[in-house]
Amino acid sequence: MEIASGPSTDSSAARTIPIDSSSILDEFKQQNLPACKPVLKPSYVITTFFLLGFIFLPIGLTTLCASRTVVEIVDRYDSECVPGAFRGNKVSFIKDSSLPKNCSRILKVRKHMKAPIYIYYQLDNYYQNHRRYVKSRSDQQLLHGLKSSNTGSCEPEESNNGLPVVPCGLIAWSLFNDTYTLIRGTKKLSINRKNIAWKSDRDRKFGKQVYPHNFQNGTLIGGGKLDPNIPLSDQEDLIVWMRTAAFPSFRKLYGRIEEDLKADDVIVVHLMNNYNTYSFGGKKKLVLSTSSWLGGRNDFLGVAYISVGGSSIILSIVFLLFHIKIPR
C-alpha cells in the first residue's frame, strides 16, 4: 500500500537564524565576549620573573663578553689636520684648493688585532637622514643611466650646463673623499677596498653599463669625483656612501687590512683631509676595528639583556619575600 508523502517537516532542514550584530558589538565594547582570564597567583609570577632572569642574564653576559673582545682604535683628525694659521677659520682652509691637505697621524696598537681589520671613517653631526637629502637621488638613473629621465627628485643636482648629471642628486654630489694610507715601520699596509659594499646593491641597484657623466663639473664642488671609465657597479665608495645613515653619527666602511697587527705596533697614517665638515660643525674620525661573531663593538645589547635579567631576578626575590611575609 502506498502512502502519499507530504511536505518534509524534518528539523534538520536549513533555517535562517537572525543575528543581532548590534548586541555582539555591544558585548565587544563592554568586554563581555568569551576570553581567557588567567588568575595570576604569586607562585606563577615569581616563577615567571625568575625564569626570565635565568634566561636573559647568560645571554647578556655572553653578548657583552663578545663585544668586549673587539679591539678598536679611534682617532679624531679633523681639528688636528688644520694648520695653526687657519685654526680660527677652518672653512676657508678646506675650501682653498691651492693649500695642501695632506696630514700625518700616529696610531699605537694597544692589543693584538686579528685580521681582518676593518677601516671605517666616522662622521658626527652629519644628518644624512634629512628628508630633502634622502630624496635627492634617482634609483632608476643609477640602474639605467642616461636612458632614464626620471630625475626630478635630484634637484638641485639634476643637470649642469644643460646636460644631465650621472649620478644625480645631493647624496652622490656630497661623496666622502678623504683618503688614507697606513704604514707599519717601513712597510705600507695593503688595504683591500673590494667587496666593501653590499652585494645586493652592486648587482641590483647600480648598473654595470652605467658610467659617470658630467659629474662634479659645476662651479660648486661637493665632495669626491668619480672615474668616468669605471661603471657605477664597481665604484664601491659611491655605493657605500649612497646607503644613507639613520643617525647623525655613523661609520662607513673604507676597506680592510688582511694581516694581523701586534700589540705595541706603531701605525703611521698619511691622509688627505679633503672633506668639508667644518661648515656645519661636523667631526671626522678614523676607526680601525676587529669584529666578533656579533659584529663590531656595541655593548648596548649585552647591557640591555643584563638589565632586564637582573631586574627580573630582583623582582622575583622581592615578590617571594612579600609572599612569605604576607601570604595570601
C-alpha positions, 0 to 999 in steps of 0.5 A: 500500500502506498502512502502519499508523502507530504511536505518534509517537516524534518528539523534538520532542514536549513533555517535562517537564524537572525543575528543581532550584530548590534548586541555582539558589538555591544558585548565587544565594547563592554568586554563581555565576549568569551576570553581567557582570564588567567588568575595570576597567583604569586607562585606563577609570577615569581616563577615567571620573573625568575625564569626570565632572569635565568634566561636573559642574564647568560645571554647578556653576559655572553653578548657583552663578553663578545663585544668586549673582545673587539679591539678598536682604535679611534682617532679624531683628525679633523681639528688636528689636520688644520694648520695653526694659521687657519685654526680660527677659520677652518672653512676657508682652509678646506675650501682653498684648493691651492693649500695642501691637505695632506696630514700625518697621524700616529696610531699605537696598537694597544692589543693584538688585532686579528685580521681582518681589520676593518677601516671605517671613517666616522662622521658626527653631526652629519644628518644624512637622514634629512628628508630633502637629502634622502630624496635627492637621488634617482634609483632608476638613473643609477640602474639605467643611466642616461636612458632614464629621465626620471630625475626630478627628485635630484634637484638641485643636482639634476643637470649642469650646463644643460646636460644631465648629471650621472649620478644625480642628486645631493647624496652622490654630489656630497661623496666622502673623499678623504683618503688614507694610507697606513704604514707599519715601520717601513712597510705600507699596509695593503688595504683591500677596498673590494667587496666593501659594499653590499652585494645586493646593491652592486648587482641590483641597484647600480648598473654595470653599463652605467658610467659617470657623466658630467659629474662634479663639473659645476662651479660648486664642488661637493665632495669626491669625483668619480672615474668616468671609465669605471661603471657605477657597479664597481665604484664601491665608495659611491655605493657605500656612501649612497646607503644613507645613515639613520643617525647623525653619527655613523661609520662607513666602511673604507676597506680592510687590512688582511694581516694581523697587527701586534700589540705595541705596533706603531701605525703611521697614517698619511691622509688627505683631509679633503672633506668639508665638515667644518661648515656645519660643525661636523667631526671626522674620525678614523676607526680601525676595528676587529669584529666578533661573531656579533659584529663590531663593538656595541655593548648596548645589547649585552647591557640591555639583556643584563638589565632586564635579567637582573631586574627580573631576578630582583623582582622575583626575590622581592615578590617571594619575600612579600609572599612569605611575609604576607601570604595570601 
